[in-house]
Amino acid sequence: MLSNKRIIDVLPTFNAEKPLYQTYTGIPFDIVDEVLHVDDSGSDKTLALTRPIWIMNIIEHKNNKVYGGTRKSCYDKALALGADIDRRIKDGKQANQ
């Protein structure tokens, strides 16, 4: 939490098995309250790797919704979880919004 604001990092993925751990470990947990992972129906092991690193909120798309649909899922769920601020994470860094 930062300045009494609930911060949720959103992690949209599609076949992101290789950079997942590095991305997750780059999250500043001193200010981030929660991580939300949205897997956009990839064919690799990204989703299976998410649970062991303790990402608790996971959305699994059964059909690929492409980038825009995945981002919408991320932000809708972050708001439903009570986020005051959400940050999209890519390759361990906050991505430009």
C-alpha positions as a LaTeX table, in Angstrom:
\begin{tabular}{lrrr}
\hline
Residue & $x$ (\AA) & $y$ (\AA) & $z$ (\AA) \\
\hline
Met1 & 0.00 & 0.00 & 0.00 \\
Leu2 & 1.24 & 3.44 & $-0.85$ \\
Ser3 & $-0.39$ & 6.58 & 0.54 \\
Asn4 & $-3.35$ & 4.48 & 1.68 \\
Lys5 & $-3.93$ & 3.29 & $-1.90$ \\
Arg6 & $-4.37$ & $-0.41$ & $-2.69$ \\
Ile7 & $-1.99$ & $-1.31$ & $-5.53$ \\
Ile8 & $-2.52$ & $-4.38$ & $-7.70$ \\
Asp9 & 0.01 & $-5.32$ & $-10.36$ \\
Val10 & $-1.63$ & $-6.91$ & $-13.38$ \\
Leu11 & 0.34 & $-9.48$ & $-15.30$ \\
Pro12 & $-1.20$ & $-10.27$ & $-18.69$ \\
Thr13 & 0.52 & $-13.20$ & $-20.38$ \\
Phe14 & 0.50 & $-15.23$ & $-23.55$ \\
Asn15 & 3.23 & $-17.88$ & $-23.72$ \\
Ala16 & 5.37 & $-16.07$ & $-21.14$ \\
Glu17 & 6.86 & $-19.12$ & $-19.45$ \\
Lys18 & 10.47 & $-17.95$ & $-19.78$ \\
Pro19 & 10.26 & $-14.39$ & $-18.37$ \\
Leu20 & 7.56 & $-15.13$ & $-15.76$ \\
Tyr21 & 9.81 & $-15.66$ & $-12.72$ \\
Gln22 & 12.05 & $-12.68$ & $-13.54$ \\
Thr23 & 9.01 & $-10.50$ & $-14.05$ \\
Tyr24 & 7.45 & $-11.62$ & $-10.78$ \\
Thr25 & 10.62 & $-11.10$ & $-8.75$ \\
Gly26 & 10.91 & $-7.57$ & $-10.15$ \\
Ile27 & 7.65 & $-6.49$ & $-8.52$ \\
Pro28 & 8.20 & $-4.00$ & $-5.66$ \\
Phe29 & 6.27 & $-5.84$ & $-2.94$ \\
Asp30 & 7.05 & $-3.08$ & $-0.47$ \\
Ile31 & 4.27 & $-1.10$ & $-2.18$ \\
Val32 & 2.32 & $-3.69$ & $-4.20$ \\
Asp33 & $-0.49$ & $-5.37$ & $-2.30$ \\
Glu34 & $-1.46$ & $-8.07$ & $-4.76$ \\
Val35 & $-0.64$ & $-9.56$ & $-8.16$ \\
Leu36 & $-3.27$ & $-10.55$ & $-10.71$ \\
His37 & $-2.29$ & $-12.89$ & $-13.53$ \\
Val38 & $-4.37$ & $-13.21$ & $-16.70$ \\
Asp39 & $-3.29$ & $-16.04$ & $-19.00$ \\
Asp40 & $-4.61$ & $-15.53$ & $-22.52$ \\
Ser41 & $-4.89$ & $-19.17$ & $-23.54$ \\
Gly42 & $-1.22$ & $-19.72$ & $-24.28$ \\
Ser43 & 0.16 & $-23.13$ & $-25.18$ \\
Asp44 & 3.20 & $-23.16$ & $-22.88$ \\
Lys45 & 3.51 & $-23.78$ & $-19.11$ \\
Thr46 & 2.97 & $-20.19$ & $-17.94$ \\
Leu47 & $-0.22$ & $-20.99$ & $-16.08$ \\
Ala48 & 1.29 & $-24.02$ & $-14.32$ \\
Leu49 & 4.22 & $-21.87$ & $-13.14$ \\
Thr50 & 1.98 & $-19.15$ & $-11.72$ \\
Arg51 & 0.67 & $-21.06$ & $-8.71$ \\
Pro52 & 4.06 & $-22.08$ & $-7.22$ \\
Ile53 & 5.14 & $-18.43$ & $-7.05$ \\
Trp54 & 2.05 & $-17.59$ & $-4.99$ \\
Ile55 & 0.04 & $-15.50$ & $-7.40$ \\
Met56 & $-3.37$ & $-15.93$ & $-5.82$ \\
Asn57 & $-5.63$ & $-14.20$ & $-8.35$ \\
Ile58 & $-5.53$ & $-15.96$ & $-11.68$ \\
Ile59 & $-7.81$ & $-15.64$ & $-14.67$ \\
Glu60 & $-7.47$ & $-18.27$ & $-17.37$ \\
His61 & $-8.96$ & $-17.41$ & $-20.74$ \\
Lys62 & $-10.19$ & $-20.56$ & $-22.46$ \\
Asn63 & $-9.99$ & $-18.76$ & $-25.82$ \\
Asn64 & $-7.42$ & $-16.18$ & $-26.84$ \\
Lys65 & $-8.87$ & $-12.69$ & $-26.38$ \\
Val66 & $-5.86$ & $-10.97$ & $-27.90$ \\
Tyr67 & $-4.09$ & $-8.06$ & $-26.22$ \\
Gly68 & $-7.05$ & $-5.70$ & $-25.78$ \\
Gly69 & $-9.34$ & $-8.35$ & $-24.34$ \\
Thr70 & $-6.65$ & $-9.50$ & $-21.92$ \\
Arg71 & $-6.00$ & $-5.97$ & $-20.69$ \\
Lys72 & $-9.73$ & $-5.44$ & $-20.18$ \\
Ser73 & $-9.88$ & $-8.62$ & $-18.08$ \\
Cys74 & $-6.91$ & $-7.39$ & $-16.04$ \\
Tyr75 & $-8.35$ & $-4.00$ & $-15.24$ \\
Asp76 & $-11.92$ & $-5.17$ & $-14.65$ \\
Lys77 & $-10.70$ & $-7.77$ & $-12.13$ \\
Ala78 & $-8.27$ & $-5.35$ & $-10.46$ \\
Leu79 & $-11.13$ & $-2.92$ & $-9.88$ \\
Ala80 & $-13.33$ & $-5.76$ & $-8.58$ \\
Leu81 & $-10.55$ & $-6.63$ & $-6.10$ \\
Gly82 & $-10.59$ & $-3.07$ & $-4.80$ \\
Ala83 & $-7.55$ & $-1.62$ & $-6.54$ \\
Asp84 & $-7.03$ & 2.11 & $-6.26$ \\
Ile85 & $-4.04$ & 1.83 & $-8.59$ \\
Asp86 & $-3.19$ & $-0.94$ & $-11.05$ \\
Arg87 & 0.11 & $-1.34$ & $-12.82$ \\
Arg88 & 0.73 & $-3.46$ & $-15.89$ \\
Ile89 & 3.97 & $-5.41$ & $-15.59$ \\
Lys90 & 6.10 & $-6.59$ & $-18.48$ \\
Asp91 & 9.56 & $-8.13$ & $-18.28$ \\
Gly92 & 9.92 & $-7.17$ & $-14.62$ \\
Lys93 & 9.20 & $-3.47$ & $-15.12$ \\
Gln94 & 6.14 & $-1.28$ & $-15.03$ \\
Ala95 & 4.99 & $-1.00$ & $-18.62$ \\
Asn96 & 3.95 & 2.26 & $-20.18$ \\
Gln97 & 0.19 & 2.61 & $-20.03$ \\
\hline
\end{tabular}
